[in-house]
Amino acid sequence: MLRLSKLTDYATVILSHMAREADRLHGTFELAEVTGIAQPTVSKILKILTKAHVVVSVRGAKGGYALAREPGRITVATVISALEGPIALTECSASHKGCDQASGCRIQGNWHLINQKIANALESVTLADMVSPFKPPEEVYISVNQLFR
């Protein structure tokens, strides 16, 4: 199963809130209150995101955190990479050094292709997308008669 850590999940929640009001600074206590995430965890996540240049911090009494770029230019892949490291489904997707089977593996290219498709999909979703109302794909109804023509 593919699974992201709780910190990455929390980061998307925090960043989504910040994206809704991208024109102002956000404090850790405020973000903790509106997201329901413990303040020490919010602080930890914001430090990681600052180091990754996803957010910027402003010191001082009226300081806080803001997105480093507009929400439409921050991808979900960027957020995941900041907290999890490189996006890789298998060890050989990130590096051949960690796999004892790399020299004789006949499918590593296929794993690379799958990994790239997933990375591209995550690159195509931005924080702006995350805060816009969800619109499920339009359903297509096919009658039984159409299936057997």
Helices and strands as residue ranges (DSSP letters): H 6-20, H 28-35, H 39-51, E 55-58, E 64-67, G 71-73, H 76-84, H 91-94, G 96-98, G 102-104, H 108-123, H 127-131, H 144-147
